[in-house]
Amino acid sequence: MTSKLPNTFLNLYSHGFARVAVGVPVCRVADPAFNAAGTIAMARDAAAQGAALVAFPELGLSAYTCDDLFHQRALLDACEAALSEIVEASRTIPTTLVVGLPLRVEHLLFNCAAVVAGGRILGVVPKTYLPNYWEFYEARQFSSADNATASEVTLNGSKVPFGAGLLFEAQNIPFFRFHVEICEDVWVPVPPSSFAALAGATVLVNLSASNIVVGKSGYRHQLVSQQSARCLAAYLYSSAGKGESSTDLAWDGQALIYENGDLLAESERFADSAHLTFADIDLERLSRERMHQTTFGHSVRRHGAEVAKFRVVPFVLETAADQALPLRRAIARFPYVPADARRRDERCSEVYNIQVQALVQRLSSSGISKVVIGVSGGLDSTHALLVCAKAMDRLKLPRTNIIGITMPGFATSDRTLLQARKLMEVVGCAAKEIDIRPSCLEMLKDLEHPYASGKPVYDVTFENVQAGERTNHLFRFANSSHAIVIGTGDLSELALGWCTYGVGDHMSHYNVNGSVPKTLISHLVRWVAETGQIGDAGSDVLIDVLETEISPELVPGDSANAPQQKTEHFIGPYELQDFNLYYTLRFGFTPTKIAFLALAAWGDREQGSWPDGQHVTRNQYTVADIKRNLGIFLDRFFRTSQFKRSCVPNGPKVGSGGSLSPRGDWRAPSDSESVVWMKDLEKVPDSL
């Protein structure tokens, strides 16, 4: 293996990301040469750290607070000279600079953003909306972009595109097309960037000055977050910092980078020195979201006249695509579970209440007041039982309307059996215990299975006879009790096909856990324990369940408390497989990108974000571990398991991470191949 392959694999640009930056320099009012020098120095720093684009504040070459000095020729000439210095310096700076300056065009003065890369000016964008209220008097000095008649302007001896409808596209960085607007442009009901996004811009850049008053910082967050979410885009926002005139105003130098509504990075405010704020934006994710959200395409057609006004300016940007450039972005190890304790509790409460409400509705609409559930003493059935208990409380029905049945078999451990008994006692349901071994033995005799004649043959038939017998009891009890069977199988098991077709972890009358991944179920059970949702007495047994190793308990082990089967030995660790599931189902990423993200999250701590919280594991995985387990996931998910998902029972979708219901988020053929995914996985190096 060559050294280039691992470096390419470790380079964020190879996986649809692009590093961007917002620079807040220290400026001097009406000193363009000083301001240009600071801009160039920061641009070199941004490029050295791999940024493809760096945006600076509005009117940064002159300073925003020049007022009527903007009509002085000496200042305007100096600004154009400063821009020329930046253009010349950009020949050796492999990044794109977006800088602000006042510019004369056909006897009018415009508040502009100049886009510079590779020793040339790619285009100039004038500001459209000029505030002229409260402390702002921009219409006194400047003209709106709407007043411009020229589509080109001569700068630095060359003609360059001019106008508000410019899009800049780096042809060697997939999906990297950006648009520039200036300050007030995003504060209006329909910002220019909205149409730019419809015209294909994935990155929206705002050069702002934006003085600070009480409450304005929070409003900027709301504004930028919502615009990036509506446009399914990244949004870079700058504001002026130290050096602007404080005659009547103050400046905090806030820089923000959002992606589809999520804050990726924010600068320190009121800083005494120049500072850069970086973020790695996922351009592929933005493109995929637009493709997936069909109404985005509808908006493009509906506003076709506005979209058609945009011009694309192509350019090629030198990047370090063949060098290692690790991701500078927090990748959560548990994408289904927030790392922040407060948000995690909110998520658990929301999911739990969705499950409970859905079950309440199903019982109410069917006119059925009883449920039957198999209680194994394991994680999934425990949580499903908790949901049933709360549903009965909401319906003002006794919990004895829950018929909990534990059915020990040939490999049931003493631990899980005791936990099942305690759970049913704590919940207060009608508890039944049925030893299924005699009936299973009769079935094995009918099948002429070797075990029936005393031979220790533990094959799939041996396992499924037990699973089927349990299911048979559940459905017959439901028949005789005018009840419905509540399913317990979770999203992770469905994804991996780790469920027996037509039996309890696959089939039921209603499955409350069907769209809840295993990693989230464990947090839900702990949250129920810690918040006393079913009473304080049940906390201890719930903690015991959480500490029980996951096993189907169908093959006898060496002792009653040592099951031979350990689920994660067969299908890989759920914490890693849930990670793989999220990025496969939610975004449709390639295996190479998923492996890159997993290494950032689960590999070296410095490469990614380790979620905090006392209940989060501190495991680490090598690239070989990641590749091996991802291979298990891909083959099971795409090739062997869809037929089980094509007939799952009804159940509520709980999160935007997706479900596998054929009536909802996932429709796929049952006889597809996994070859294209496995072939892509081969690109992942075996070691680094």
N, C-alpha and C positions, 0 to 999 in steps of 0.2 A: 504494500500500500504506500502510495506516495504521501508526502507531507501535505500536498496541496488539498487532497480530499478532506481531511479533518478540518483544515482551515476554512475551506469553502463551507463545510457543514456548520462550522461555528460562526459563520458570518451572517449577521442579521439580514443583510440585503438579499441573501440567497433564499430567504423564506418569506418574502413579501413584505418585509418591514423597511422603514426608512427612518433614519435618525434626523430629527429637526431640532432647532434651537430658537430661543427668543433672547435677544441681547438687550440689556438695559445699561447703556454706558453713562458715565459721568460727562455731562456736557457743559459747554460755556455758551451763554447767550450771545449770538451774533459773532461767533468765532468758528467758521466752517472748517478751517484748516485743522484746528484742535479737534473738532468733532470727527473729522474724517480720519485722523490718526487713531483716535480711540476706536472707531468703527472697524478699521483695518486690523488692528491688534486683536479685537474680539473675534473677527471673522477668521483670522489665522488659528486662534485657539479652538473655535468651533470646528474648523476643518480638521485640525489635528485629532479631534475626538470623534471624527467620522460623520459629522453632520452633513446632510445633503442640502440643507437650507437653513439660513439664519435670518430672522426678521428683527428689525430695529424700530425704535419709536417714530411716531409721526413727526415730520419736519425735523428729524434728528440732526441733519447737517447744519441747520441754522439755529435750532431750538424753537420750540413752539411759541414761546412767550415774547416774540419780537414785536408784536403789534404793528404799528405803522412803519417800523423799520423795514418791513417786507416790501415797501414801495421804494426803497433806496437801491439804486443800481449797484452800488459797491457791494452790498450784501448779496444781491442776486448773482452778480458776476462771481463772487467768491464761492457761492454754493455750487455753481456749475464747475468751477475749477476743482473744488473738493470732490465732486462726483467723478471728474476725470482722474484724479488721484486714486480713487477707489477702483475705477475700471482698470487702470494700469496694474494696480496691486493684485487684482483678481486673476491675472494671468497665472499666478503661482499659488492660488488659493483654491483647492478643489471643493468649493461649495458655492451655493447660490446665495447672493446677498439681496435683501430687500430693504432699501433705505429711503428715508423721507426727506424731501426738499421742496422749496418753492420753485416754480418753473414758469417762465414766460413763454406763451405760445400764441402767436397771432394777436398781439396787443392785449392779451388777457393773462392774468396771473392765476395759476392753479396750485393747489395743495396736492403734491404728487408723491407717488411711490415709484422708485426706479428699481428695476430688477436687473441685476448684474451677475454675470458668470463667464468664466473663461476669457476674460479680457474684452468683453463687449457688453453693451447695454441691450438686453433682450426686449425691453419694452418699458413704457412709462404709463402708469395708471393714475388718473386724476380723481380726486375725491368728488363724490356725487352730492351728498347731503351736507350742507354747511350750517352748523348750529348758529343761531343768532338770537339767543335768549339767555336769561340769567347772566352768568359771567362770560358768555361766549359772544364774540363779535366777528366771526370769521367772514361773514358776507361783506364786511367793511373792506377786507383786503383781497379776498379770493373770489373766483368765479367757479360755479358748479361744472362738473363734467358734462352736464346737459347742455351747457353753452358752447362746448367745444365743437368746432367744425372740421378740424384737421384730424386725419387718421394716422398721420406720421409726424414726427418732429425730428429736426436735425440736432444731434448732440454728439460732441466729441468727434465731429467730422463725418458722422454717418447718420443715415436716416433710420429711425427705429419706430416700431409701432407705438401708437399713442391712443388711449381711450380706456373707458371703464370696462369694456367688454373684452378683455384680454385673458386668455388662459395660457399658462406656461407648462409645457410638458417635457419632462426629462425622458427621452426616448429609450435610454438604457436602464431605467428603473421602472419596472412594471407598475402600472396603476398610479404613477406619480404625476398628477396634473394639478396645478394649484392656481388659485385666484387670489387677488389682492383687493381688499377694500380698506377704507380709512376711517377709523374712529366712529363718528356719528352714523356711518353707513350701516352699522349693525344695530343701531338703536332705533331704527325706524320700523314700521309694521311689516314691510316686505323688503328685507335687505338685498342688495345686489348679489350677495353670495348665495342666496336661495336659488336664483336663476343660474348662477355659475355652477352650483352643484348639479342641477338638472342637465347642464351642458357637459358634465363629466368631471368637474373638479372634485378631487377627493380630499384636497388639503386647502383650507380657507385661511387666509392670512390677514390679520388686521393690524395695521400700523396706527397706534393710538398714542395720544398724549395723556388725556384723561386725568385732570387734577383730582385730588382726593378730598372728600368730605365724609362726614359720618354716615355709615351705611352703604357707601358706594362700592366698596370692595365686594360685599356680599351680593350686590345687584349685578356686578360684572360676572361673578360666578354663575348666577342664574341665567344671565343673558347668553353667555358663551356656551354654557352647558346645553341650553335648549336649542340654540342654533346648530350646534354640532349634532345633536340628536335628530332634529327635524331633517337636516340635510344628509344624514348618514355620512358624516365627514369628520375629519380632524379639523380643529380650529386653534390657530395660534394667535394669541392676543398680547400685545405689548402696551406699555404705558411709560410715560416719561418719569425719570427719577431725579437724582441729585444734580443740581446745576441749573435747572429751570428757574426762572425768576419767581421770587416769593413776594412780589409787590402786593398782590391781592390773593394769591392762590398758594396751595401746598401740593406736593407731588410725592407719591409713594413708590413708584417704579414697580408696579405689580405686573408680572408676566404669568400668563396662563396657557396651558396646552391641554385641550380636551379631545377626546375621541368618542364619537357617538354617545355623547352625554356623560362620559366618565372622565373625571379629572386624572390626567396622567402626571402632570408636574405643575408646580407653582413656585414662583421665586420668593425670596425673602423680601418683605416690604420695608421701606424706609432705610434701605441699605446705604452705607456711606461710600461704597466703592462700586465700580462696574461689575456686573454679574451676568452670567449666562445660565439659562434654564434649558435642559435637554429632555427629550422624550423620544422613545422609539414607537412610531405609530404603525399599526398593522393595516397596511394598504389593502392587502388581500382580503382581510376581514370586511373592510368597508365595501369593497367591490362585491363580495359575496352577499352582504346584507342587502345591497341594492338589487341584486339579481333575485334574491329570495323574496323581498318585499315587492310584490308585483305592482302595488299602488305607486311606487316610485316611478316605474316606467309609464304608468298612466299619467302622472304629473308631467313627465317629459313631453308626452304627446299633447297634453292639454295646454301647455305653455310653450308650444313649439315656436311661436313667433319671437318670444323673448330669447329662447335658447339659440335660435338661428343668428342672433346678433353677435354672438361671441366668435372671436378669432383665436385660433390655436397657434401659439408660438413654440415651435419645437426646438429643442437644444439637447446636446449630449453633455452629461456631467461626469467628470472623472470620479470614480469611486474606488475604494479599496476592496473590491468584491472577492479577491482571491486571498485575502488575509483574515486571520481570526479577528472577529469583532463581536464579542459576546453581547447578548441582549441587555440593554439598559432599561429594563422595564420590570415591574413587579408581576410575577406570574404566580398566582395562588396555587399551592399544592392541592387544595381542595376546592375546585371551582364551584361545587354545589353547596359549599359551606363557608359562609363569611368568616374571615380570620378574626375580625373585631368582635369581642364578646357581646357587646350591645346589639350589633347587627345580627350576630348569630342567634341570639335569643329572639329577636324580631322575626327572623326567618323561620325558626322552629315554631313559633306561635302561629305564624301565617300558614305554614304547611299543615300543621296539626288541625287548625280550624277549617282549612279547605277540605281535608279528609273527613272530618266530622260532619261538616255541613252537607257534603255530597252523600254520605251514608244516611243522614237524617232525611234528605230528599228522597233517596231511593226507597227507604222504608215507608215514608209517608205516602208516596205516589203509588206504591204497590199494595198498600193496605196491610202490610205484614209488620208485625211488632216483635218478632223474635229472630235471632241470628244464631247460626251454628259456626263454631270456629275450632280448628285443630290447634291445640296449644302444646308445643314441643318443648318449651323451656328455652328456646333459642331466640335470636334477636328479632327476626321478622314477625313471627307469630306473637311475640310479646307486644310489639308496637301495634299490630292490628287489633289485638285485644284491648289495648289502651284506647284506641280510637272507638271501638265498639262501646266501651264503658262511658266515654264522654257523650257519645251519640244517644245512649239511653238516658243519660242525665238531661240532655237537651229536650228529649221527647217526653220527659217526666214519666218515664217508664222504669220499673225496677230493673236492676242489673241482673236479676235472675232470669230476665228474658234473653240473656246471653247464655247459650249452652256451650260451655267450654269442654272439649274432650281431649284428654291426653291419651295417647295410644302407644305404650312402650312395645318395642319390637326386639329383634334379636341383638341389636347393638346399642340400644338406648342406655346411656350412662346414668348412674345413680344421681349425678349432679343435675343434669337437665330434667330428669323426672322429678326430683325434689323441687327444682325451680318452677316447673309447670304447676305442681300442686300449690306452692306458696302463692304464685301469681293469681291463680283462680280464687284462692282464699282471700287475698288482699283486694282483688277487684270486686268480689262478692257476686260472682256469676254462678250459675248452676253448673257444678263441676261433675264430670264423669271420667272414669278411668277404665279403659278397655285394653286388656292384654291381647294383642293381635297375633301373637305367635301361634296359637292353636289353629286359627283359621288360615294363616299363611302356610302353615305346615300342610294343611289339607290341600291347598292350592298347589303347593310344590309336589305333593304326591300325585295329584291329577296330571301334572306336567311331566311326571316321571323325572323330576330333577334329582341329581345326585345327593343334594343335601337331605332330601327326604329319607334316604337310606343310610344316613349317618356320615356322609363324606363332606368335609369342609370346603365346598365349592361356592365361592362368593362372587358370582358373575352378575351381569346386568339383570338377568331374570330374577336372581335372588333378591337384588335390591328393589326392583320394580314391583315385585309381588307385595312387598311390604308397603311401598308408597301407594300402590293401587288399593290395597285393603283399607288403608286409612281413608282414602278418598271415598271409597264405597260406603264406609260407615258414616262419614260426614253427610253425604247426600241423602242417605236413607234416614238418618236422624232428622234432617231438614224436612223430608217428606212427611214423616210421622209427627213432626212438631209444628207444621205450618210455618216454617222458618226458611231463611235463605242462608246459603253457605258463604262465608266471608273468606276471600282469598288472602294469602299472606305473601306470595312471591313478589320480589321487588324488581326495580328497573335494571339493576346490575345483573341479576340472574337472567332476566329476559335477553339482555344484550349479549351475554355469553352463552345463552342456551343452557345454562346450568339449572335446568328444571326438567322434570319428567313429563312428557307429553300426556295431557289429559288427567293428571292427578293434582293433588292439593296445592302444590306450589306453582301450578300452571293454570288449572281450571277451577272455577268457582261460579257462584251466581253474581258476585260483585267483589272486586279486588281494590281495596283502599290503598294498597302499597304499590300498585302497578307502575307508577311514574316516579317513585321515590328511590333514589340510588342508595346503595348500602351505606356509604359513608355518611349520608345525611340521616338515615334511620338511626344509626348509633347516636348521633347528636340529639335526635328527637327523643329517644328513650332517656338519655341523660337529662335533657331539659325537663321532661315530665317528672323525673325523679327529683330534680332540684327545685322545681316550682310547685310540687305537691298537687299536680293536676288530678290525681286519683286518691289523694290522701297521703299524709306523711308516712303511714305505716308501710307503704309499698316501696319506699326509696331503697332500702337495703337489698331487696331481691332484684330490683332493676339494675343496681350496680353489679350484682353477681352475674346477671345475664350479660352485661356489657363485657365482663372479664372472661366470658366463656369462649373458648376457641370455636370458630365456625366449622361445623361438620354436619353432613346429612345423617350421620349415625345409622348407617344401613349395613355396615360390615363390622363384625365383632373385632375388638382389639385384644390386647394382652390382658386387660383388666376391665372392670366395670366402669372405670373412670378414665380410660385411655382409648378413645375411639380410633380405629385404624385410619379412617378417612379424615383428612384435614383439607378443607375445600381449597384454600389458597395454595396448597402444594400442587394442585391440579391445574387451576386456572389463573394463578398469579395473584398477587396482593390486590385486594379490592381498592385500596387507596390509589394504586397506580392504574388499575383498569377503569376506575371511575373517571380518572383524568383523561385516559384515552377515549372513553365513551363521550365525554363532554365535547371534546374538540372534533370528534368524528361526526356526532349527531347534530350538534349545534351549528358548526361552521363548515363541515365537510372538508377539513384540511387534509393535506396529503400526509402519509406516514412520516416522511422526512421532517415535515414541519412539526408534527406532533412530538416526534422524538426530540427535536431541538427545544421545544417548549418544555418538555418533561425534564430535559437535562438542566434547563435554566431553573426549574422549580425544585427538582429533587436531587440534583447533583451537588456541585460545590456551592456552599452557602453563599459565596460572593456573587454567584451568577444569577441568583434570583431571590425571590421573597420567601422567607420562611414564615408562615402564619404564626402569630403568637397565640397563647391560650394554653391553659394547663392541661387540656384534653387532646392536644395535637401531638402526634408522634414526631420523632426526630430522625426518622429513617433517611438513609441516603441510597441512591441507586447509581451505578455506573452506566455508561452508555451501552455496555453489553447487556446489563440487566434490563434496561429500558427497551432495547431492541428485541430481546427474547420475549418479554411479556407483551409487547405491542404485537409481535407476530402471532402469539396465542390469541390475542383479542381480535385481530383482523380476520384470521381464518374462521374463527367461531362466529364472529358478527356477520361477515359477508357471505360465507359459504354454507355453514352447517345449521344455522339456527333460525332462519327467517320463517320456516314452516310453523314453528312454535308461536311466533309472534303474529302470524296471520289470523289467528283465531282466539286471541286473548279476550277475557271477559270485560265487561264495562268497568270503568273506574275513572276517577278524576285525574286530570292533568294538574300538577301542582306548581310547575315552574317553567320559566322561559328556556331552560336548558333542554327541553324537549321531552316527549314521551315516545313510546314505540308502538302505540296503538295503530292498527291499520286504518282506523277511522279518523285518525288525527294527524300526528306529525310524521309518521313513517309509513310509506307505502313502497314495498319492494318485492321483487319476484322471489319465490322460495327456492328456485333452482339456479341462482346466479353463481358466478365464480368469484374468487378472491384474488385472482392472478394479478390484476393491475395494481392492487394495493400491496401485495407481497413483492412485486417487482420494484415498486417504488421504495419499499422498506430496505431493499438490498443496497440502496444508495447510502444508507446510514452506516458509518464505519463501525467495525467491531470493537475498536478501542481508539483512544485519542492520544 
